[in-house]
Amino acid sequence: MQSNGGVGGLMGHGARSAVLLAVLLAALLVAACGNQPKTQRQQAVPEVSTFTVQPVNITVSTELPGRTSAFRIAEIRPQVNGLIQKRLFTEGSDVKAGQTLYQIDPAPFQAALDSATAALAKAKANLPSITSKAERYKSLAAAKAVSQQDYDDAAAALAQAKADILYWQAAVQTARINLGYTKVAAPIAGRIGKSNVTVGAIVTAYQPQALATIQQLDPIYVDVPQSTSDLLELKRRLASGRLIRSGQGHNKVKLFLEDGTPYPLEGTLQFRDVSVDPTTGSVFLRMIFPNPEGVLLPEMFVRTEITEGVNDHAILIPQQAVSRNPKGSPYVLLVGSDNKVALRMITVDRAVGDKWLVSAGLAPSDRVIVEGLQKVRPGAPAKPVPYKPAPAPSAAPAAGSK
């Protein structure tokens, strides 16, 4: 009996311990459950990186594709008929202005010059005799010693002799010019292409086919089409004061070759054409670039960077901050003064490096979300932290560079 009572007492003590342990566990669980909403509320506010908008001063430029064209082009054509005796240049070489390129057979032209010279000499030789006769007849006619008709004939002969001299002088000059044309000279300096005729060919004056073509490549033109809509927008920005032109800087142009290599020399904007191409709706801009090394060749495809003006209140934001709605319109998400997210539609002008130039929709001190866009939605709270762009990777030194 006593042993049973001892066992029952032991069992009662164990049951009480179990109850106390269960109560303790329940209390801990309740405490944990009570703290969970607070932790969840703290984790529910996402952290986003924001870029604070500040106006900056930038030089606005635009890139346009174009093609090069020779500064001057001269198609060489003969000015007299004849046979090509010599070709006096190397194809593809540089020639100077006035350099003889072809020699046409001068023999017939030399003979024509000699003939005209002889006729002129004959006319001049007859002049003194005819002049003396006309003067004698004039005095005799005054004394009624000869008839008036005889005097008129002598005066007409004198006038005829003087006219003959003038005629043959012109013939000599013409023959001398034609003889000079047998040496076909370069009208401009530049690079000459292939010859279209060979020695022994018969050529005619001002024939349709050019003997060769010379192109002056230093300096060289670059012709660029610009849409009329872009041109009108540029004029509006200048008129509104969003862009300011000062000095001659807006006439300077940079050039990039077809492979993206920057051209080392700067060019100048010459003019904008006043006629619009009806097929493309664009006007042509002509620039001029120095080309001392002959790097630029005619009809080469290039890209130009044209300075439009200075924007002293430009708003630039990182490109990854801009999203687009289903209609393609750009927008950004902002963190307001109450640390809540707001959606703002913006107008994007162009890309400037790795940023967008925003022309409307943002104001100074706006905090634009750059990173963490997927964590937030408009109207939800957010914790802003300053955006720190990743450092640009340092370029490895090129082979052979010091």
MARFIRO-430656 format. One record per residue (C-alpha): residue in three letters; x, y, z negated. Coordinates in Angstrom, 1 decimal, padded with zeros to 4 digits. Layout:
<residu:ALA&u:X&v:Y&w:Z>
...
This chain:
<residu:MET&u:000.0&v:000.0&w:000.0>
<residu:GLN&u:002.7&v:002.3&w:-000.8>
<residu:SER&u:004.6&v:001.4&w:002.2>
<residu:ASN&u:001.6&v:002.2&w:004.4>
<residu:GLY&u:001.1&v:005.5&w:002.7>
<residu:GLY&u:004.7&v:006.3&w:003.3>
<residu:VAL&u:004.3&v:005.5&w:007.0>
<residu:GLY&u:001.2&v:007.6&w:007.2>
<residu:GLY&u:002.9&v:010.5&w:005.6>
<residu:LEU&u:005.8&v:010.2&w:008.0>
<residu:MET&u:003.4&v:010.2&w:011.0>
<residu:GLY&u:001.6&v:013.3&w:009.7>
<residu:HIS&u:004.8&v:015.1&w:009.4>
<residu:GLY&u:005.8&v:014.2&w:013.0>
<residu:ALA&u:002.4&v:015.3&w:014.4>
<residu:ARG&u:002.8&v:018.7&w:012.7>
<residu:SER&u:006.2&v:019.1&w:014.3>
<residu:ALA&u:004.8&v:018.3&w:017.7>
<residu:VAL&u:002.1&v:020.9&w:017.3>
<residu:LEU&u:004.5&v:023.6&w:016.3>
<residu:LEU&u:006.7&v:022.8&w:019.3>
<residu:ALA&u:003.8&v:023.0&w:021.6>
<residu:VAL&u:002.7&v:026.4&w:020.1>
<residu:LEU&u:006.3&v:027.7&w:020.5>
<residu:LEU&u:006.5&v:026.6&w:024.2>
<residu:ALA&u:003.1&v:028.2&w:024.9>
<residu:ALA&u:004.2&v:031.5&w:023.3>
<residu:LEU&u:007.4&v:031.5&w:025.5>
<residu:LEU&u:005.3&v:030.8&w:028.6>
<residu:VAL&u:002.9&v:033.6&w:027.8>
<residu:ALA&u:005.8&v:036.0&w:027.3>
<residu:ALA&u:007.3&v:034.9&w:030.6>
<residu:CYS&u:004.1&v:035.4&w:032.4>
<residu:GLY&u:003.7&v:038.8&w:030.8>
<residu:ASN&u:007.0&v:040.0&w:032.1>
<residu:GLN&u:006.6&v:038.6&w:035.7>
<residu:PRO&u:004.3&v:041.3&w:037.1>
<residu:LYS&u:006.8&v:044.0&w:036.1>
<residu:THR&u:009.6&v:042.2&w:037.8>
<residu:GLN&u:007.5&v:041.7&w:040.9>
<residu:ARG&u:006.5&v:045.3&w:040.9>
<residu:GLN&u:010.2&v:046.3&w:040.8>
<residu:GLN&u:011.1&v:044.0&w:043.6>
<residu:ALA&u:008.1&v:045.1&w:045.7>
<residu:VAL&u:009.7&v:048.5&w:046.5>
<residu:PRO&u:012.1&v:047.8&w:049.4>
<residu:GLU&u:015.3&v:049.7&w:049.8>
<residu:VAL&u:015.8&v:051.4&w:053.2>
<residu:SER&u:018.7&v:053.4&w:054.7>
<residu:THR&u:017.7&v:056.9&w:055.7>
<residu:PHE&u:019.3&v:059.5&w:057.9>
<residu:THR&u:018.7&v:063.1&w:056.8>
<residu:VAL&u:018.0&v:065.4&w:059.8>
<residu:GLN&u:020.3&v:068.4&w:060.1>
<residu:PRO&u:020.5&v:070.7&w:063.2>
<residu:VAL&u:023.9&v:070.6&w:064.9>
<residu:ASN&u:025.6&v:072.6&w:067.7>
<residu:ILE&u:026.2&v:070.5&w:070.8>
<residu:THR&u:027.0&v:071.0&w:074.5>
<residu:VAL&u:024.3&v:069.4&w:076.6>
<residu:SER&u:025.4&v:067.7&w:079.7>
<residu:THR&u:023.8&v:065.3&w:082.2>
<residu:GLU&u:025.2&v:062.5&w:084.3>
<residu:LEU&u:024.3&v:062.2&w:088.0>
<residu:PRO&u:025.6&v:059.8&w:090.6>
<residu:GLY&u:027.0&v:061.1&w:093.9>
<residu:ARG&u:029.4&v:060.6&w:096.8>
<residu:THR&u:032.5&v:062.4&w:097.9>
<residu:SER&u:032.9&v:064.1&w:101.2>
<residu:ALA&u:035.8&v:065.8&w:103.0>
<residu:PHE&u:036.4&v:069.5&w:102.4>
<residu:ARG&u:037.0&v:070.0&w:106.1>
<residu:ILE&u:036.5&v:067.7&w:109.1>
<residu:ALA&u:037.9&v:068.4&w:112.5>
<residu:GLU&u:037.2&v:066.1&w:115.5>
<residu:ILE&u:040.0&v:066.5&w:118.0>
<residu:ARG&u:038.8&v:066.9&w:121.6>
<residu:PRO&u:040.7&v:068.0&w:124.7>
<residu:GLN&u:040.0&v:071.4&w:126.2>
<residu:VAL&u:041.3&v:070.6&w:129.7>
<residu:ASN&u:041.2&v:067.6&w:132.0>
<residu:GLY&u:044.2&v:065.5&w:132.4>
<residu:LEU&u:046.3&v:062.4&w:131.6>
<residu:ILE&u:047.6&v:061.6&w:128.2>
<residu:GLN&u:051.4&v:061.5&w:128.4>
<residu:LYS&u:052.3&v:061.2&w:124.7>
<residu:ARG&u:050.7&v:060.6&w:121.3>
<residu:LEU&u:052.8&v:062.6&w:118.8>
<residu:PHE&u:051.5&v:061.5&w:115.4>
<residu:THR&u:051.3&v:058.3&w:113.2>
<residu:GLU&u:047.8&v:057.1&w:112.6>
<residu:GLY&u:046.7&v:057.5&w:108.9>
<residu:SER&u:049.4&v:060.1&w:108.2>
<residu:ASP&u:049.1&v:063.7&w:106.9>
<residu:VAL&u:049.4&v:066.3&w:109.6>
<residu:LYS&u:049.9&v:070.1&w:109.4>
<residu:ALA&u:047.8&v:072.8&w:111.0>
<residu:GLY&u:049.2&v:073.6&w:114.5>
<residu:GLN&u:051.1&v:070.3&w:114.8>
<residu:THR&u:051.0&v:068.8&w:118.3>
<residu:LEU&u:049.0&v:065.6&w:118.4>
<residu:TYR&u:048.8&v:064.7&w:122.1>
<residu:GLN&u:050.6&v:065.9&w:125.2>
<residu:ILE&u:048.5&v:066.1&w:128.4>
<residu:ASP&u:050.3&v:066.1&w:131.7>
<residu:PRO&u:051.2&v:069.8&w:132.2>
<residu:ALA&u:052.4&v:069.7&w:135.8>
<residu:PRO&u:049.1&v:070.8&w:137.5>
<residu:PHE&u:048.6&v:073.6&w:135.0>
<residu:GLN&u:052.2&v:074.8&w:135.3>
<residu:ALA&u:051.6&v:074.9&w:139.1>
<residu:ALA&u:048.4&v:076.9&w:138.7>
<residu:LEU&u:050.3&v:079.4&w:136.4>
<residu:ASP&u:053.1&v:079.8&w:138.9>
<residu:SER&u:050.6&v:080.4&w:141.8>
<residu:ALA&u:048.7&v:083.0&w:139.8>
<residu:THR&u:051.9&v:084.7&w:138.8>
<residu:ALA&u:053.0&v:084.9&w:142.4>
<residu:ALA&u:049.7&v:086.3&w:143.5>
<residu:LEU&u:049.9&v:088.9&w:140.8>
<residu:ALA&u:053.4&v:089.9&w:141.9>
<residu:LYS&u:052.2&v:090.3&w:145.5>
<residu:ALA&u:049.3&v:092.5&w:144.5>
<residu:LYS&u:051.6&v:094.7&w:142.5>
<residu:ALA&u:054.1&v:094.9&w:145.4>
<residu:ASN&u:051.4&v:096.3&w:147.7>
<residu:LEU&u:050.2&v:098.9&w:145.3>
<residu:PRO&u:052.8&v:101.6&w:145.8>
<residu:SER&u:052.3&v:101.7&w:149.6>
<residu:ILE&u:048.6&v:101.8&w:149.4>
<residu:THR&u:048.8&v:104.5&w:146.7>
<residu:SER&u:051.0&v:106.7&w:148.9>
<residu:LYS&u:048.8&v:106.3&w:151.9>
<residu:ALA&u:045.7&v:107.3&w:149.9>
<residu:GLU&u:047.4&v:110.4&w:148.5>
<residu:ARG&u:048.6&v:111.5&w:152.0>
<residu:TYR&u:045.1&v:111.0&w:153.5>
<residu:LYS&u:043.7&v:113.0&w:150.7>
<residu:SER&u:045.8&v:116.1&w:151.5>
<residu:LEU&u:045.3&v:115.6&w:155.3>
<residu:ALA&u:041.5&v:115.3&w:154.8>
<residu:ALA&u:041.6&v:118.6&w:153.0>
<residu:ALA&u:043.3&v:120.3&w:156.0>
<residu:LYS&u:040.9&v:118.6&w:158.4>
<residu:ALA&u:043.9&v:116.7&w:159.9>
<residu:VAL&u:042.2&v:113.3&w:159.5>
<residu:SER&u:038.6&v:112.3&w:159.4>
<residu:GLN&u:036.8&v:111.9&w:156.1>
<residu:GLN&u:036.2&v:108.2&w:157.1>
<residu:ASP&u:039.9&v:107.5&w:157.3>
<residu:TYR&u:040.4&v:109.0&w:153.8>
<residu:ASP&u:037.5&v:107.0&w:152.4>
<residu:ASP&u:039.1&v:103.8&w:153.8>
<residu:ALA&u:042.4&v:104.6&w:152.2>
<residu:ALA&u:040.8&v:105.4&w:148.8>
<residu:ALA&u:038.9&v:102.1&w:149.0>
<residu:ALA&u:042.0&v:100.1&w:149.8>
<residu:LEU&u:043.7&v:101.7&w:146.8>
<residu:ALA&u:040.8&v:100.7&w:144.5>
<residu:GLN&u:040.9&v:097.2&w:146.0>
<residu:ALA&u:044.6&v:096.8&w:145.3>
<residu:LYS&u:044.1&v:097.8&w:141.7>
<residu:ALA&u:041.2&v:095.4&w:141.3>
<residu:ASP&u:043.4&v:092.6&w:142.8>
<residu:ILE&u:046.0&v:093.3&w:140.2>
<residu:LEU&u:043.5&v:093.0&w:137.4>
<residu:TYR&u:042.1&v:089.8&w:138.9>
<residu:TRP&u:045.4&v:088.1&w:139.1>
<residu:GLN&u:046.4&v:089.2&w:135.7>
<residu:ALA&u:043.3&v:087.4&w:134.3>
<residu:ALA&u:044.2&v:084.4&w:136.5>
<residu:VAL&u:047.7&v:084.3&w:135.0>
<residu:GLN&u:046.2&v:084.5&w:131.5>
<residu:THR&u:043.7&v:081.7&w:132.2>
<residu:ALA&u:046.5&v:079.5&w:133.7>
<residu:ARG&u:048.7&v:080.2&w:130.7>
<residu:ILE&u:045.9&v:079.3&w:128.2>
<residu:ASN&u:045.1&v:076.1&w:130.1>
<residu:LEU&u:048.8&v:075.2&w:130.1>
<residu:GLY&u:048.9&v:075.7&w:126.3>
<residu:TYR&u:045.8&v:073.4&w:126.0>
<residu:THR&u:047.9&v:070.5&w:127.4>
<residu:LYS&u:049.4&v:070.4&w:123.9>
<residu:VAL&u:046.5&v:069.2&w:121.8>
<residu:ALA&u:047.2&v:070.7&w:118.3>
<residu:ALA&u:045.7&v:070.0&w:114.9>
<residu:PRO&u:043.3&v:072.8&w:113.9>
<residu:ILE&u:043.5&v:072.0&w:110.2>
<residu:ALA&u:045.9&v:070.3&w:107.8>
<residu:GLY&u:044.8&v:066.9&w:106.5>
<residu:ARG&u:044.8&v:063.2&w:107.0>
<residu:ILE&u:044.3&v:061.9&w:110.5>
<residu:GLY&u:042.6&v:058.6&w:111.3>
<residu:LYS&u:043.0&v:056.2&w:114.2>
<residu:SER&u:043.5&v:057.3&w:117.7>
<residu:ASN&u:040.6&v:056.6&w:120.1>
<residu:VAL&u:042.8&v:056.9&w:123.2>
<residu:THR&u:046.1&v:055.5&w:124.3>
<residu:VAL&u:048.9&v:056.9&w:126.4>
<residu:GLY&u:047.9&v:056.9&w:130.1>
<residu:ALA&u:044.2&v:057.6&w:129.4>
<residu:ILE&u:042.3&v:060.2&w:131.4>
<residu:VAL&u:040.5&v:062.7&w:129.3>
<residu:THR&u:038.1&v:065.5&w:130.2>
<residu:ALA&u:037.5&v:068.9&w:128.6>
<residu:TYR&u:035.1&v:068.8&w:125.6>
<residu:GLN&u:034.3&v:065.1&w:126.1>
<residu:PRO&u:031.8&v:063.5&w:123.7>
<residu:GLN&u:034.3&v:061.1&w:122.2>
<residu:ALA&u:036.9&v:062.6&w:119.9>
<residu:LEU&u:040.5&v:061.7&w:120.4>
<residu:ALA&u:041.0&v:061.5&w:116.6>
<residu:THR&u:039.5&v:062.9&w:113.4>
<residu:ILE&u:041.3&v:064.9&w:110.7>
<residu:GLN&u:039.9&v:065.2&w:107.2>
<residu:GLN&u:041.1&v:067.6&w:104.6>
<residu:LEU&u:040.9&v:065.8&w:101.2>
<residu:ASP&u:042.5&v:068.3&w:098.9>
<residu:PRO&u:040.3&v:069.7&w:097.5>
<residu:ILE&u:037.3&v:067.4&w:098.1>
<residu:TYR&u:033.6&v:067.8&w:097.8>
<residu:VAL&u:031.2&v:065.8&w:095.6>
<residu:ASP&u:027.5&v:065.9&w:096.7>
<residu:VAL&u:025.0&v:064.9&w:094.0>
<residu:PRO&u:021.2&v:064.7&w:094.2>
<residu:GLN&u:019.2&v:066.1&w:091.3>
<residu:SER&u:015.4&v:065.6&w:091.1>
<residu:THR&u:013.3&v:068.7&w:091.2>
<residu:SER&u:011.6&v:067.7&w:088.0>
<residu:ASP&u:014.9&v:067.7&w:086.1>
<residu:LEU&u:015.8&v:071.0&w:087.7>
<residu:LEU&u:012.5&v:072.6&w:086.6>
<residu:GLU&u:012.9&v:071.2&w:083.1>
<residu:LEU&u:016.4&v:072.7&w:082.9>
<residu:LYS&u:015.0&v:076.1&w:083.9>
<residu:ARG&u:012.3&v:075.8&w:081.2>
<residu:ARG&u:014.8&v:074.9&w:078.5>
<residu:LEU&u:017.0&v:077.9&w:079.5>
<residu:ALA&u:014.0&v:080.2&w:079.6>
<residu:SER&u:012.8&v:079.1&w:076.2>
<residu:GLY&u:016.2&v:079.5&w:074.6>
<residu:ARG&u:016.6&v:075.8&w:073.7>
<residu:LEU&u:019.7&v:076.0&w:075.9>
<residu:ILE&u:022.2&v:078.8&w:076.2>
<residu:ARG&u:024.7&v:079.4&w:078.9>
<residu:SER&u:027.8&v:081.4&w:078.0>
<residu:GLY&u:030.9&v:082.1&w:080.0>
<residu:GLN&u:031.9&v:079.9&w:083.0>
<residu:GLY&u:031.8&v:076.6&w:081.0>
<residu:HIS&u:028.5&v:075.6&w:082.5>
<residu:ASN&u:030.1&v:075.5&w:086.0>
<residu:LYS&u:032.7&v:072.9&w:084.9>
<residu:VAL&u:032.1&v:069.3&w:085.9>
<residu:LYS&u:033.7&v:066.0&w:084.8>
<residu:LEU&u:034.0&v:063.0&w:087.1>
<residu:PHE&u:034.1&v:059.3&w:086.6>
<residu:LEU&u:035.2&v:056.8&w:089.3>
<residu:GLU&u:033.1&v:053.8&w:090.4>
<residu:ASP&u:034.8&v:051.5&w:087.9>
<residu:GLY&u:034.1&v:053.9&w:085.0>
<residu:THR&u:037.6&v:055.4&w:084.9>
<residu:PRO&u:037.5&v:059.1&w:084.0>
<residu:TYR&u:039.1&v:061.3&w:086.7>
<residu:PRO&u:041.8&v:063.4&w:085.1>
<residu:LEU&u:041.0&v:066.7&w:086.8>
<residu:GLU&u:038.0&v:068.9&w:086.2>
<residu:GLY&u:035.8&v:070.2&w:089.0>
<residu:THR&u:033.6&v:073.2&w:089.6>
<residu:LEU&u:029.9&v:073.4&w:090.5>
<residu:GLN&u:029.7&v:075.3&w:093.8>
<residu:PHE&u:026.0&v:075.7&w:094.4>
<residu:ARG&u:022.6&v:074.1&w:094.4>
<residu:ASP&u:020.9&v:073.6&w:097.7>
<residu:VAL&u:017.6&v:075.5&w:098.2>
<residu:SER&u:016.0&v:072.8&w:100.4>
<residu:VAL&u:014.2&v:069.8&w:098.8>
<residu:ASP&u:014.7&v:066.4&w:100.5>
<residu:PRO&u:011.1&v:065.3&w:101.2>
<residu:THR&u:012.0&v:061.5&w:101.1>
<residu:THR&u:013.6&v:061.7&w:097.6>
<residu:GLY&u:012.1&v:064.9&w:096.0>
<residu:SER&u:015.6&v:066.1&w:095.1>
<residu:VAL&u:018.0&v:068.9&w:095.8>
<residu:PHE&u:021.7&v:068.5&w:096.4>
<residu:LEU&u:024.4&v:069.9&w:094.2>
<residu:ARG&u:027.8&v:070.4&w:095.6>
<residu:MET&u:031.0&v:070.3&w:093.4>
<residu:ILE&u:034.6&v:070.7&w:094.4>
<residu:PHE&u:037.5&v:068.8&w:092.8>
<residu:PRO&u:041.2&v:069.1&w:093.3>
<residu:ASN&u:042.6&v:065.9&w:094.8>
<residu:PRO&u:046.4&v:066.3&w:095.0>
<residu:GLU&u:047.2&v:062.5&w:094.7>
<residu:GLY&u:044.5&v:061.5&w:097.2>
<residu:VAL&u:042.7&v:059.3&w:094.7>
<residu:LEU&u:039.3&v:060.4&w:095.9>
<residu:LEU&u:038.4&v:059.3&w:099.4>
<residu:PRO&u:035.4&v:060.3&w:101.6>
<residu:GLU&u:032.1&v:058.5&w:100.9>
<residu:MET&u:033.4&v:057.1&w:097.6>
<residu:PHE&u:030.6&v:056.5&w:094.9>
<residu:VAL&u:031.3&v:058.5&w:091.7>
<residu:ARG&u:029.4&v:059.7&w:088.6>
<residu:THR&u:029.5&v:063.3&w:087.5>
<residu:GLU&u:028.9&v:064.9&w:084.1>
<residu:ILE&u:027.5&v:068.4&w:084.5>
<residu:THR&u:027.4&v:070.9&w:081.6>
<residu:GLU&u:023.9&v:072.4&w:081.3>
<residu:GLY&u:024.4&v:074.6&w:078.3>
<residu:VAL&u:024.8&v:074.8&w:074.5>
<residu:ASN&u:022.0&v:073.8&w:072.1>
<residu:ASP&u:022.8&v:075.3&w:068.7>
<residu:HIS&u:019.8&v:073.7&w:066.9>
<residu:ALA&u:020.0&v:070.2&w:068.3>
<residu:ILE&u:018.5&v:067.3&w:066.3>
<residu:LEU&u:020.4&v:064.0&w:066.8>
<residu:ILE&u:019.3&v:060.7&w:065.1>
<residu:PRO&u:020.8&v:057.2&w:065.4>
<residu:GLN&u:019.3&v:055.2&w:068.3>
<residu:GLN&u:018.3&v:052.3&w:066.1>
<residu:ALA&u:015.9&v:054.5&w:064.2>
<residu:VAL&u:013.7&v:055.0&w:067.2>
<residu:SER&u:011.0&v:052.4&w:068.0>
<residu:ARG&u:008.3&v:052.5&w:070.7>
<residu:ASN&u:004.6&v:051.7&w:070.6>
<residu:PRO&u:002.8&v:049.5&w:073.2>
<residu:LYS&u:002.4&v:052.5&w:075.4>
<residu:GLY&u:006.2&v:053.1&w:075.4>
<residu:SER&u:005.9&v:056.3&w:073.3>
<residu:PRO&u:008.8&v:056.8&w:070.8>
<residu:TYR&u:008.2&v:057.1&w:067.1>
<residu:VAL&u:010.2&v:056.9&w:063.9>
<residu:LEU&u:009.4&v:056.0&w:060.3>
<residu:LEU&u:010.1&v:058.6&w:057.6>
<residu:VAL&u:010.4&v:058.6&w:053.8>
<residu:GLY&u:008.4&v:061.5&w:052.5>
<residu:SER&u:009.0&v:063.6&w:049.4>
<residu:ASP&u:006.7&v:061.1&w:047.5>
<residu:ASN&u:009.0&v:058.2&w:048.6>
<residu:LYS&u:006.2&v:056.8&w:050.8>
<residu:VAL&u:006.7&v:055.8&w:054.4>
<residu:ALA&u:005.1&v:057.8&w:057.2>
<residu:LEU&u:005.0&v:057.3&w:061.0>
<residu:ARG&u:006.0&v:060.2&w:063.2>
<residu:MET&u:005.7&v:060.5&w:067.0>
<residu:ILE&u:008.7&v:062.2&w:068.6>
<residu:THR&u:009.8&v:063.4&w:072.0>
<residu:VAL&u:013.2&v:062.1&w:073.1>
<residu:ASP&u:015.3&v:064.2&w:075.5>
<residu:ARG&u:018.3&v:062.0&w:076.3>
<residu:ALA&u:021.0&v:059.9&w:074.8>
<residu:VAL&u:024.1&v:061.6&w:073.4>
<residu:GLY&u:026.7&v:058.9&w:072.6>
<residu:ASP&u:025.0&v:056.5&w:070.2>
<residu:LYS&u:022.3&v:059.0&w:069.2>
<residu:TRP&u:019.0&v:060.3&w:070.6>
<residu:LEU&u:018.5&v:064.0&w:071.2>
<residu:VAL&u:015.1&v:064.7&w:069.8>
<residu:SER&u:013.3&v:067.7&w:071.3>
<residu:ALA&u:010.1&v:067.6&w:069.3>
<residu:GLY&u:008.6&v:065.8&w:066.3>
<residu:LEU&u:011.3&v:066.2&w:063.6>
<residu:ALA&u:012.3&v:069.0&w:061.3>
<residu:PRO&u:015.4&v:069.7&w:059.2>
<residu:SER&u:015.6&v:067.6&w:056.0>
<residu:ASP&u:013.3&v:064.8&w:057.3>
<residu:ARG&u:014.6&v:061.4&w:056.1>
<residu:VAL&u:014.4&v:059.0&w:059.0>
<residu:ILE&u:014.6&v:055.3&w:058.3>
<residu:VAL&u:017.5&v:053.7&w:060.2>
<residu:GLU&u:017.9&v:050.3&w:058.5>
<residu:GLY&u:015.2&v:048.2&w:056.8>
<residu:LEU&u:012.4&v:049.1&w:059.2>
<residu:GLN&u:011.1&v:045.5&w:059.1>
<residu:LYS&u:010.6&v:045.8&w:055.3>
<residu:VAL&u:008.2&v:048.7&w:055.3>
<residu:ARG&u:005.0&v:049.9&w:056.8>
<residu:PRO&u:003.3&v:053.4&w:056.9>
<residu:GLY&u:001.8&v:054.3&w:053.5>
<residu:ALA&u:003.9&v:051.8&w:051.5>
<residu:PRO&u:006.5&v:053.0&w:049.0>
<residu:ALA&u:010.2&v:052.7&w:049.8>
<residu:LYS&u:013.5&v:053.4&w:048.0>
<residu:PRO&u:015.7&v:055.6&w:050.3>
<residu:VAL&u:019.5&v:055.3&w:050.2>
<residu:PRO&u:021.8&v:057.3&w:052.5>
<residu:TYR&u:022.6&v:055.7&w:055.8>
<residu:LYS&u:026.3&v:054.8&w:056.3>
<residu:PRO&u:027.1&v:054.1&w:059.9>
<residu:ALA&u:029.5&v:051.2&w:060.5>
<residu:PRO&u:033.0&v:052.4&w:061.3>
<residu:ALA&u:033.9&v:052.2&w:065.0>
<residu:PRO&u:036.3&v:049.3&w:065.8>
<residu:SER&u:039.8&v:050.5&w:066.3>
<residu:ALA&u:040.9&v:049.9&w:069.9>
<residu:ALA&u:043.8&v:047.6&w:070.3>
<residu:PRO&u:046.8&v:049.3&w:071.9>
<residu:ALA&u:047.1&v:048.7&w:075.6>
<residu:ALA&u:050.0&v:046.7&w:076.9>
<residu:GLY&u:053.0&v:048.8&w:077.6>
<residu:SER&u:051.7&v:051.8&w:075.5>
<residu:LYS&u:053.9&v:053.4&w:072.9>
